[in-house]
Amino acid sequence: QVHVAQSGGGLVRPGGSLKLSCKASGTISNIFVMRWYRQAPGKERELIATISVGGTKTYADSVAGRFTISRDDAEKTVYLLMNSLKPEDTAVYYCNAQQTSDWQDWWGQGTQVTVSS
């Protein structure tokens, strides 16, 4: 059984920073891809950052240059550092862990990020 637990998030002023964490535990392979998504009210879930097994990082245009994804394989944890936050970054953020052995994936519980003055 696999569990993906998120932490971080909250309320921040425009221009501020937040760091989200996502830890996978249980019988998950050591080889996995990690992704961060977000879903704003009334909008579809959006893929915003991916980090591959080899550490290659990709970002959505909406967050490139402001957000940084990173991983700690020993801890099976992925991070999302969010800088220069804007009101339009307000959303529920979700992490996704996918093992490459069979491409099975698991979702975190979601965490609210609100950017407001």
Buried (B, 14 or more C-beta within 10 A) or exposed (E): EBEBEBEBBEEBEEEEEBBBBBBBBEEBBEEBBBBBBBBBEEEEBBBBBBBBBEEEBEBBEEBEEBBBBBBEEEEBBBBBBBBEBEEEBBBBBBBBBBBEEEEEBBBBEBBEBBBEE
